Amino acid sequence: MSEAFATRAARLAGVAGLLLGWRPDEYWRATPDELAAVMEAARGGEDVAGVDGEALARMMAAMPD
């Protein structure tokens, strides 16, 4: 792992912990797309669409873990 990547990843982990309340294991388990989506929603991005309750229930049933 390059030093630049490690430094940036650590900084982003700190931001995720501070702004999102994520613990380190939650940050490291998240995919880059998941982290980007959450950060976009946190900053109030206009392109963020919600998920309706029915769609969320289907996803949770399909992926219970």
Backbone bond lengths (Angstrom), bond angles and torsions (degrees), N, CA, C in turn:
res aa  C-N    CA-C-N  psi(-1)  N-CA   C-N-CA  omega(-1)  CA-C   N-CA-C  phi
1 M - - - 1.450 - - 1.522 107.52 -
2 S 1.310 115.39 130.82 1.463 118.49 -179.35 1.528 110.54 -72.87
3 E 1.306 115.44 153.84 1.468 120.42 -179.88 1.528 110.81 -62.74
4 A 1.331 116.93 -38.91 1.468 120.08 179.70 1.526 110.69 -62.92
5 F 1.344 116.71 -43.69 1.460 119.67 178.31 1.524 110.64 -63.17
6 A 1.319 116.40 -45.98 1.463 120.77 -178.24 1.528 111.14 -60.46
7 T 1.323 116.68 -42.55 1.459 120.95 179.35 1.524 111.24 -64.48
8 R 1.317 116.44 -45.25 1.472 120.26 -179.94 1.521 111.55 -67.72
9 A 1.336 117.28 -40.06 1.462 120.86 178.96 1.524 110.57 -63.92
10 A 1.320 117.25 -41.32 1.458 120.77 178.45 1.528 111.01 -64.59
11 R 1.332 116.43 -41.40 1.467 120.46 178.10 1.533 110.76 -63.16
12 L 1.330 116.41 -43.42 1.456 120.37 179.32 1.527 111.51 -67.18
13 A 1.330 117.07 -35.20 1.466 120.27 175.50 1.519 110.19 -61.93
14 G 1.325 116.41 -39.94 1.458 120.36 177.14 1.513 112.20 -64.16
15 V 1.320 116.77 -41.76 1.471 121.27 177.77 1.523 109.83 -63.41
16 A 1.331 116.89 -45.13 1.466 120.69 179.63 1.522 110.36 -61.61
17 G 1.319 116.50 -40.00 1.458 119.70 177.99 1.519 112.37 -66.49
18 L 1.315 116.25 -43.90 1.467 121.13 -177.83 1.521 112.48 -69.46
19 L 1.323 116.85 -50.58 1.462 120.64 -174.38 1.520 114.15 -83.62
20 L 1.335 116.41 -34.04 1.459 119.91 -173.22 1.517 113.10 -106.75
21 G 1.315 117.13 -12.01 1.448 120.56 -178.24 1.527 113.41 75.75
22 W 1.336 115.95 18.21 1.464 120.39 -178.66 1.514 110.00 -76.96
23 R 1.325 115.57 138.90 1.466 121.60 170.53 1.528 107.23 -81.70
24 P 1.337 117.54 161.97 1.472 118.96 -178.42 1.528 113.77 -53.57
25 D 1.342 118.15 -40.70 1.471 118.85 -179.01 1.524 111.79 -66.35
26 E 1.323 117.82 -32.50 1.463 120.47 177.13 1.530 110.59 -68.06
27 Y 1.313 116.22 -39.71 1.464 120.47 177.72 1.528 110.70 -63.63
28 W 1.323 117.29 -48.76 1.460 120.78 -174.95 1.525 112.43 -71.45
29 R 1.346 118.48 -22.92 1.471 120.63 176.80 1.521 112.05 -81.75
30 A 1.319 118.27 -20.08 1.461 121.83 -178.40 1.528 110.35 -71.68
31 T 1.317 115.09 143.85 1.461 119.27 174.75 1.534 108.55 -80.02
32 P 1.318 117.63 159.88 1.469 118.94 176.27 1.529 112.46 -56.77
33 D 1.329 117.37 -38.29 1.474 120.13 178.79 1.524 111.27 -65.32
34 E 1.344 117.55 -39.94 1.465 120.69 178.27 1.523 110.58 -64.00
35 L 1.310 116.24 -45.42 1.460 120.20 179.52 1.522 111.01 -62.88
36 A 1.326 117.03 -43.31 1.467 120.45 178.65 1.525 111.41 -61.91
37 A 1.322 116.79 -41.71 1.470 120.32 -179.82 1.524 111.01 -64.77
38 V 1.325 117.24 -42.64 1.462 120.97 179.99 1.524 110.75 -67.14
39 M 1.321 116.70 -42.25 1.459 119.55 179.60 1.533 110.66 -65.70
40 E 1.323 117.12 -38.49 1.467 120.89 177.17 1.528 110.49 -63.30
41 A 1.322 116.48 -43.48 1.467 120.15 178.51 1.529 110.46 -65.01
42 A 1.332 117.41 -39.40 1.461 121.18 -179.14 1.522 112.12 -64.85
43 R 1.320 116.45 -31.91 1.467 118.31 179.98 1.521 112.18 -87.72
44 G 1.347 116.73 -0.67 1.455 120.50 176.12 1.505 113.61 81.28
45 G 1.315 116.83 33.68 1.466 120.93 179.76 1.516 112.07 -58.85
46 E 1.316 116.17 142.68 1.457 121.54 -176.86 1.523 112.91 -73.91
47 D 1.333 117.35 -23.32 1.458 120.55 -175.92 1.522 113.11 -87.78
48 V 1.331 118.22 6.88 1.457 121.50 -177.37 1.519 109.14 -81.75
49 A 1.312 115.47 120.00 1.462 120.54 178.45 1.513 109.11 -105.36
50 G 1.304 116.68 142.26 1.454 121.38 177.74 1.522 111.53 -80.53
51 V 1.307 115.46 168.59 1.458 121.91 176.19 1.518 106.64 -111.76
52 D 1.334 116.18 129.85 1.458 117.31 179.41 1.524 109.57 -73.66
53 G 1.316 116.58 159.00 1.457 122.53 -175.63 1.508 113.73 -57.68
54 E 1.322 117.22 -38.25 1.468 121.38 -179.58 1.534 111.02 -65.63
55 A 1.317 116.78 -43.95 1.466 120.90 178.54 1.520 110.52 -64.99
56 L 1.327 116.72 -39.99 1.454 120.61 178.39 1.532 110.66 -63.69
57 A 1.311 117.64 -42.67 1.469 121.27 178.73 1.526 110.73 -62.08
58 R 1.330 117.51 -40.27 1.484 120.87 177.99 1.523 110.67 -63.78
59 M 1.337 116.70 -44.07 1.458 120.21 179.18 1.530 111.42 -63.33
60 M 1.333 116.09 -42.31 1.457 119.68 -179.39 1.522 111.05 -66.19
61 A 1.328 117.55 -36.04 1.468 120.55 177.77 1.532 110.78 -69.30
62 A 1.318 116.85 -36.52 1.459 120.92 -179.29 1.529 112.05 -74.37
63 M 1.334 116.89 -29.70 1.466 121.43 -177.43 1.530 109.81 -131.96
64 P 1.327 117.58 75.18 1.469 120.53 -173.96 1.521 115.27 -67.64
65 D 1.316 118.19 -15.26 1.460 118.58 179.98 1.499 110.01 -83.38
